[in-house]
């Protein structure tokens, strides 16, 4: 009986430690890198100045938890999301959905006419590299 009590107490302590350290681990270890491609047929829409490429990492495909903006990008454009790009640390999960949005309006909330976006259908792990997002959808 004494062994079961010790095992139970150890399990409770381990559970509580994991519950409180896991989100902290996710926030500190975010590192997603890759590149954004623009197909040749859309390169004519590429603006030379005052354009922004947003890389969004979303939790469950809806809520942006991290954002990186690149001013006047040149395609193929490399990106690297890190813990410094996190907006909502409590919502970071181990798998995130990625979206890239190329815009000249600078409006992140709403896609406007002429904006080009690309979405990765499958989620990526918080420590991924070699990701490729292709801009394909024109608003």
C-alpha positions as a LaTeX table, in Angstrom:
\begin{tabular}{lrrr}
\hline
Residue & $x$ (\AA) & $y$ (\AA) & $z$ (\AA) \\
\hline
Unk1 & 0.00 & 0.00 & 0.00 \\
Unk2 & 2.88 & 2.35 & 0.81 \\
Unk3 & 4.38 & 1.77 & $-2.68$ \\
Unk4 & 1.07 & 2.64 & $-4.36$ \\
Unk5 & 0.82 & 5.86 & $-2.39$ \\
Unk6 & 4.36 & 6.86 & $-3.36$ \\
Unk7 & 3.71 & 6.03 & $-7.02$ \\
Unk8 & 0.45 & 7.99 & $-6.93$ \\
Unk9 & 2.10 & 11.04 & $-5.35$ \\
Unk10 & 4.98 & 10.89 & $-7.83$ \\
Unk11 & 2.48 & 10.70 & $-10.70$ \\
Unk12 & 0.58 & 13.73 & $-9.43$ \\
Unk13 & 3.77 & 15.76 & $-9.06$ \\
Unk14 & 4.96 & 14.71 & $-12.54$ \\
Unk15 & 1.58 & 15.63 & $-14.05$ \\
Unk16 & 1.55 & 19.06 & $-12.43$ \\
Unk17 & 5.14 & 19.74 & $-13.46$ \\
Unk18 & 4.41 & 18.77 & $-17.07$ \\
Unk19 & 1.21 & 20.81 & $-17.14$ \\
Unk20 & 3.03 & 23.97 & $-16.08$ \\
Unk21 & 6.27 & 23.54 & $-18.03$ \\
Unk22 & 4.95 & 22.24 & $-21.38$ \\
Unk23 & 3.44 & 25.58 & $-22.55$ \\
Unk24 & 6.64 & 27.34 & $-21.50$ \\
Unk25 & 8.66 & 24.78 & $-23.50$ \\
Unk26 & 6.51 & 25.39 & $-26.59$ \\
Unk27 & 6.88 & 29.17 & $-26.36$ \\
Unk28 & 10.65 & 29.07 & $-25.90$ \\
Unk29 & 11.33 & 26.52 & $-28.64$ \\
Unk30 & 9.32 & 27.91 & $-31.56$ \\
Unk31 & 11.52 & 27.72 & $-34.65$ \\
Unk32 & 9.83 & 27.31 & $-38.02$ \\
Unk33 & 11.81 & 28.16 & $-41.14$ \\
Unk34 & 11.45 & 27.84 & $-44.87$ \\
Unk35 & 10.65 & 29.92 & $-47.91$ \\
Unk36 & 7.71 & 31.50 & $-49.67$ \\
Unk37 & 7.45 & 31.05 & $-53.43$ \\
Unk38 & 5.53 & 33.12 & $-55.96$ \\
Unk39 & 4.73 & 31.37 & $-59.25$ \\
Unk40 & 6.00 & 33.05 & $-62.41$ \\
Unk41 & 2.44 & 33.79 & $-63.60$ \\
Unk42 & 1.88 & 35.95 & $-60.49$ \\
Unk43 & 5.25 & 37.73 & $-60.47$ \\
Unk44 & 3.76 & 40.52 & $-62.58$ \\
Unk45 & 1.59 & 41.35 & $-59.54$ \\
Unk46 & 4.67 & 41.68 & $-57.35$ \\
Unk47 & 4.99 & 45.23 & $-56.15$ \\
Unk48 & 8.42 & 46.81 & $-56.02$ \\
Unk49 & 7.90 & 48.98 & $-52.92$ \\
Unk50 & 5.56 & 49.36 & $-49.98$ \\
Unk51 & 4.60 & 45.71 & $-49.96$ \\
Unk52 & 4.58 & 43.36 & $-46.99$ \\
Unk53 & 4.77 & 39.59 & $-46.76$ \\
Unk54 & 3.12 & 38.27 & $-43.61$ \\
Unk55 & 3.93 & 34.78 & $-42.35$ \\
Unk56 & 1.21 & 33.67 & $-39.93$ \\
Unk57 & 1.33 & 30.66 & $-37.62$ \\
Unk58 & $-2.17$ & 29.73 & $-36.50$ \\
Unk59 & $-3.37$ & 27.49 & $-33.75$ \\
Unk60 & $-5.98$ & 25.03 & $-35.05$ \\
Unk61 & $-6.05$ & 26.97 & $-38.30$ \\
Unk62 & $-7.98$ & 29.94 & $-36.92$ \\
Unk63 & $-6.21$ & 32.08 & $-34.35$ \\
Unk64 & $-2.85$ & 33.67 & $-35.30$ \\
Unk65 & $-0.40$ & 33.01 & $-32.48$ \\
Unk66 & 2.77 & 34.22 & $-34.25$ \\
Unk67 & 3.37 & 36.67 & $-37.08$ \\
Unk68 & 6.45 & 37.74 & $-38.98$ \\
Unk69 & 6.34 & 40.59 & $-41.46$ \\
Unk70 & 8.88 & 41.10 & $-44.22$ \\
Unk71 & 8.89 & 44.48 & $-45.90$ \\
Unk72 & 9.49 & 44.57 & $-49.68$ \\
Unk73 & 10.16 & 40.83 & $-50.05$ \\
Unk74 & 12.08 & 39.25 & $-52.93$ \\
Unk75 & 10.86 & 35.84 & $-54.04$ \\
Unk76 & 11.73 & 33.16 & $-53.21$ \\
Unk77 & 11.70 & 34.74 & $-49.75$ \\
Unk78 & 13.17 & 32.94 & $-46.77$ \\
Unk79 & 11.49 & 33.18 & $-43.36$ \\
Unk80 & 12.20 & 32.07 & $-39.80$ \\
Unk81 & 9.50 & 32.27 & $-37.12$ \\
Unk82 & 10.91 & 32.29 & $-33.60$ \\
Unk83 & 9.64 & 32.87 & $-30.09$ \\
Unk84 & 10.11 & 36.63 & $-30.60$ \\
Unk85 & 7.31 & 36.52 & $-33.24$ \\
Unk86 & 4.71 & 35.12 & $-30.82$ \\
Unk87 & 1.67 & 37.33 & $-30.22$ \\
Unk88 & $-0.45$ & 35.03 & $-28.08$ \\
Unk89 & 1.84 & 32.78 & $-26.01$ \\
Unk90 & $-0.94$ & 30.97 & $-24.19$ \\
Unk91 & $-2.38$ & 29.66 & $-27.48$ \\
Unk92 & 0.81 & 28.16 & $-28.92$ \\
Unk93 & 0.40 & 24.43 & $-29.53$ \\
Unk94 & 2.84 & 21.79 & $-30.70$ \\
Unk95 & 1.42 & 21.86 & $-34.24$ \\
Unk96 & 0.67 & 25.07 & $-36.11$ \\
Unk97 & $-0.93$ & 25.92 & $-39.45$ \\
Unk98 & 1.02 & 28.31 & $-41.69$ \\
Unk99 & $-0.24$ & 30.99 & $-44.04$ \\
Unk100 & 1.62 & 33.57 & $-46.12$ \\
Unk101 & $-0.04$ & 36.76 & $-47.30$ \\
Unk102 & 1.50 & 39.25 & $-49.71$ \\
Unk103 & $-0.13$ & 42.69 & $-49.58$ \\
Unk104 & 0.51 & 46.31 & $-50.41$ \\
Unk105 & $-2.15$ & 47.66 & $-48.05$ \\
Unk106 & $-0.44$ & 46.45 & $-44.89$ \\
Unk107 & $-3.79$ & 45.26 & $-43.56$ \\
Unk108 & $-3.28$ & 42.00 & $-41.71$ \\
Unk109 & $-6.85$ & 41.62 & $-40.45$ \\
Unk110 & $-8.61$ & 41.68 & $-43.80$ \\
Unk111 & $-7.47$ & 40.48 & $-47.18$ \\
Unk112 & $-7.99$ & 43.15 & $-49.85$ \\
Unk113 & $-8.25$ & 43.12 & $-53.63$ \\
Unk114 & $-4.90$ & 42.28 & $-55.19$ \\
Unk115 & $-3.56$ & 40.44 & $-52.14$ \\
Unk116 & $-1.97$ & 37.06 & $-52.80$ \\
Unk117 & $-1.97$ & 34.28 & $-50.22$ \\
Unk118 & $-0.88$ & 30.71 & $-49.75$ \\
Unk119 & $-1.82$ & 28.22 & $-47.06$ \\
Unk120 & $-0.13$ & 25.05 & $-45.89$ \\
Unk121 & $-2.91$ & 22.45 & $-45.59$ \\
Unk122 & $-1.20$ & 20.28 & $-42.99$ \\
Unk123 & 0.05 & 21.55 & $-39.64$ \\
Unk124 & 3.78 & 21.74 & $-38.92$ \\
Unk125 & 5.61 & 20.98 & $-35.68$ \\
Unk126 & 6.93 & 23.96 & $-33.69$ \\
Unk127 & 10.50 & 22.99 & $-34.55$ \\
Unk128 & 10.36 & 22.54 & $-38.34$ \\
Unk129 & 12.57 & 23.61 & $-41.20$ \\
Unk130 & 12.49 & 23.33 & $-44.98$ \\
Unk131 & 8.84 & 24.47 & $-45.17$ \\
Unk132 & 7.64 & 25.75 & $-48.55$ \\
Unk133 & 4.56 & 27.95 & $-48.91$ \\
Unk134 & 3.44 & 28.84 & $-52.41$ \\
Unk135 & 1.43 & 32.00 & $-52.98$ \\
Unk136 & $-1.42$ & 30.91 & $-55.23$ \\
Unk137 & $-4.71$ & 32.56 & $-54.28$ \\
Unk138 & $-5.36$ & 36.08 & $-55.61$ \\
Unk139 & $-8.13$ & 38.13 & $-54.04$ \\
\hline
\end{tabular}
